[in-house]
Structure formats: structure tokens, C-alpha cells
Amino acid sequence: MKKNVFFTIALFAIYSLSNHSFAQSEKKNIIKVNLLSPIIRTGSFFYERVITPKSSGQLGFYYTGWALDGTKLRGIGITPEFRYYVSESKQAPQGFFVAPFLRYQRLELSTDATTAKGVLSTLGVGLAIGGQWIFSDVISLDIFGGPTVNTRNFKASANGVTESDFTLTGLGTFGFRFGVTVGIAF
């Protein structure tokens, strides 16, 4: 509850500080939150900065803590992304885009059934496609999705513990990244 109140106050402060007299093309920054992340007990936030009239860079960060079939996961992820906006009639950060990205994740794993503990690190690349719209010159809506390919590195905290001691569904070599974000443009 405190996190929701803090986030609401932060969004209101950013909105209040933004200058509404700027033309849309002058909006160079967006701070966003992924609306789908709470479904998997994750907080996912993004900062996007316009680089050229047709491109932007985005940095995503998430924190997660959830359990699946007796395996508890807790950790962070960082996703740098380059967005190229393909629309002829709109400039970044609006319109349809293609976005290659990298993703690093570090997850601490533990189980209830045993004392098994370990750290799973993944490094992946992917390509997202999507669209972003800005309403009332301030509110952004961003919908994106695309495939990822990951490498995994597992380190056990004790001898004899292996990846097979944990349920790692959804953290395989191939995956899919999807999101719906809302944010504040300034």
C-alpha cells in the first residue's frame, strides 16, 4: 500500500512539474510502469529518452519475488533497449516501433522442501515490436511484445545442489517478453 501511495505521489509531482505549453515533439522523456507486472508479483519500471526524431533509448528495471511449485525466486532484472519508430507521420516517442534489447536477470532461488539455495543469472537478447501513444500531451500508453533468447548460469550455495532441485518454468533458453505500460511524458 505504501508503495502505491509513493508511486501515485511521484507521478503527480512529475505531472505537476511538466510544462504543458510544449509541443508534443518537445516531449523527450517518459517514466513508465508496467501494468501487467503485479500479476507475477513484480514491479517493473522504465525510463525512455528520445535520441533523434525517429529513435529513443529505454532502460527498464524490475524487482520480483514469487514462488512456483515450491521454488521461491527473488531478484532483479535490467533491460536496456533501443527503439526505432517507423511511423512516417509521427516522431519519437509516438507511433509503432521496433526495439532490439538486452536483458540481465539475477535471481536468488530457494525451496521449502529442502535447504537448496542458489543463484540463477540470465543474459538475453530479443526484439520487441509495439506501439506507443501519448494522450493529453502527458499520459503515455505503450504496448509491446517479442521473443527473447537467453543464456543461463547457475551457482549453487552448497555442494550437491543443482538446477534440477528447482522449478524454473519460464526461465528457459527461449521466451517471450510482453508488456502494457502507462507513464508520464515530460
C-alpha angles and dihedrals in degrees: 000000000000090000091054092050092047092049092048091050091047092051091048091050092050090047092049093050095049116099110236093197092074118104115244093254088062093062102105103164137053129183111199143180125206110239094200097055097084088063088073095034094258134132111214123184134176140195118200124190125189112235102176133356088273104033144052140176122231131193119198128192130184139180120200139183120173144127133235124186093334096318115115117205126193126169154089140277133198123199121187112190139182115211125201113192110214100189114116094203099046136054130219129314091034133068136026119334145185115217129187111198146178125218131197120189130182115189129179111215131201137160135217094213096057138011090254114144133171148145123248118197122186131188117192145169128208149157123239128191124193150119136260128199131185118212127197088004091283116050117080129201116193125183119183143157142166148141127285134198116205141188118210134211120188125193120186122217091216138025115273096027114121138172089264089069088071137059105237101173110163095020097089134123094276125043147151127242118206134167148163114204136183123197152153121266119208 
